[in-house]
Amino acid sequence: MSDDAEKPVEFPELKSTPEGIELSVRAIPGASRNSTGEIRQGALVVKVTTAPEKGKANRTICEVLSGTLGIPKSRIRLLRGEQSRRKTFLLMKITSNEVEEALRSHLE
């Protein structure tokens, strides 16, 4: 196999629950711009410009996820990791296949 062969796109850990899809996120606050684009230790890396104070970075992560996944912010809820870089978000009314399809262009 040559080094030029395409590697398959790696996706973050997704867990289906009765409420929706749980998405693992690695938060990087204080970045130069808001973005997604890589997977680190099974989590989607989300870089945000806001500081991690009084939930500002968490709200910005919801906005970035909303834009990336094409779903309203009202369908994204922080489940775990409010004060941690490692977070779990609940994505409601979306399938894991739809999440992977939406992320595909951001991860290639």
Number of C-alpha atoms within 10 A of each C-alpha: 4 5 6 6 7 7 8 7 13 16 18 19 17 21 12 13 11 6 10 18 22 22 23 24 25 21 23 20 22 14 14 10 11 17 19 20 15 19 19 13 11 16 20 25 21 23 22 25 17 20 15 20 10 10 13 14 22 25 17 20 28 20 19 19 23 17 14 17 18 13 18 14 17 11 14 22 16 17 13 13 16 15 13 11 16 16 20 21 21 21 29 19 11 13 14 17 10 12 20 17 13 16 23 14 11 13 15 11
